[in-house]
Each structure stands twice: as C-alpha cells, then as structure tokens.
C-alpha cells in the first residue's frame, strides 16, 4: 500500500481521503483549517515528506499555488503529484512544469460528482497525463472513481472539465431565469420543476437546481456554492478566450454570478442565481 499526502478536506476531500484510507493506504492529511481527522498533520511539508503520492482538491488557483509551492520540494523524486481541483488551464500547465522540475510525475485529474459520490468512491476523473504515468497511478485512483477518462496529455483533463462546467453555468443561469419568469407569471414551481425534468431541456444540472429553486431553500444542503461556480465560469471563459472562442453565453452566465456575489449571496447554493432575475440584482 502507498503513503499518500492529501491536501484539502472540504466537502469533497473528506470523503476522498476516507476512501483511500479504507483501501488500505497510509494517509497523512492537511487542511487550512485544522480538522479532527485521522492522520492530520499541521504542516504541508510533513505530509509530503516520504510520500509516494500527493493529492490535492482545493478551491482555486491561489490555494493550489500556496499548497504545492510547499509540497513539491518536500516530495521524493519520482512521486506522483495529482491535482483533483478545478483550476485554470494556465495554472495546471504551470504546476505541471514545476512538478517536472522537481522530478515528480504530474497528473491533471479534475473530478465530477457531488460529495456523496466522492464518499462512495464513484467519482469520474477527467485526466490529462502521460499514459505511462496514468497506468502507474491507476491503483491509487481506483478507490476514488467509477470511471477514469483519459483525454490526452497534461492539461487535457482540465480543458474538458472547464468546458463542461462552463456549459453547466449557462444551464443553471438559464434555469434561474426561466423559473423566475414562471413564478412571476403565477405558475406553480413544483409543477414546473417536475415537468422540466421530463422534457428536452432536462439535464442533471437543470433538474437539480430547478428543484432547489422550487423548494426555495438555498442554504440547508449546499452542493456547490455560487462563489465556486463563479470561479469555474471565469476559468472557463478565460480558456475560451485563450483558444479564440467568443463564449458569449459563458460571459452572460459569468455576469449573473458576478451580480450574485456582489449582493453577498455567493456562499449559498449556486441555485440562488434565481435571485439575480427575481430581484434584478
């Protein structure tokens, strides 16, 4: 079994670390806020020292840079550095170069799935990596995943993740706009959500957020905050611009999430985007 340093114990990371521990790996974990977690260490460097692999699932580019700048030099040569976070494409390429300069094997592996899926070890991993590195890392990744999709070299996994998250942001903004319209016109939102789920406009993103909006509760069971959706949307729009794609729908969704955050609502579930259209924020 492997020695694994695990960085980030948020809604996703706690379940992922538990799955690795259940698979028999020795896990040392670090989080910015101390947690009552088996194997918790106070310093990133102590978690990384002597590890066969280091895993991270963090909020954004800044958090990734803060963690890996300390972890990479502490890892032994030949160890894996595996990033599960949704980061900007530029940050992923920068991190891969830093890992290579430190003699490490880097794998770009953003994930999809909600916290309950992470805890069950049923995530889908979107991987960008050298094939030989991925093959060698599979025994470490399998306890976390139901599927591993290899899209190409480092950075390719992040391209796919940002693409689908940008599409998701557009869908969620459209659901907010649509249900605000339905409510204003006097329709019953439970009925609207139920029939939306049966129609051609249905998607997991649309259905889940329509149900949140119909229920009117954006704080009790948060799956993904508006702040995180805004971050992913901004990274997706930046990627589109990098490849000379206009991304006008993405920019519209980004503007809606910017308005949500300016109203101080970014820590609620992303479904709170409906407020942008209800209140004309």
Secondary structure, 3 states (H helix, E strand, C coil): CCEEEEECCCCCHHHHHHHHHHCCCEEEEECCCCCCCCCECCCHHHHHCCCCEEEECCCCHHHHHHHHHHHHHHCCCCCEEEECCCCCHHHHHHHHHHHHHCCCEEEEEEEECCHHHHHCCCEEEEEECCHHHHHHHHHHHHHHEEEEEEEECCCHHHHHHHHHHHHHHHHHHHHHHHHHHHHHCCCCHHHHHHHHCCCCCCCHHHHHHHHHHHHCCCCCCCCCEHHHHHHHHHHHHHHHHHCCCCCHHHHHHHHHHHHHHHCCCCCCEHHHHHHHHHCCC
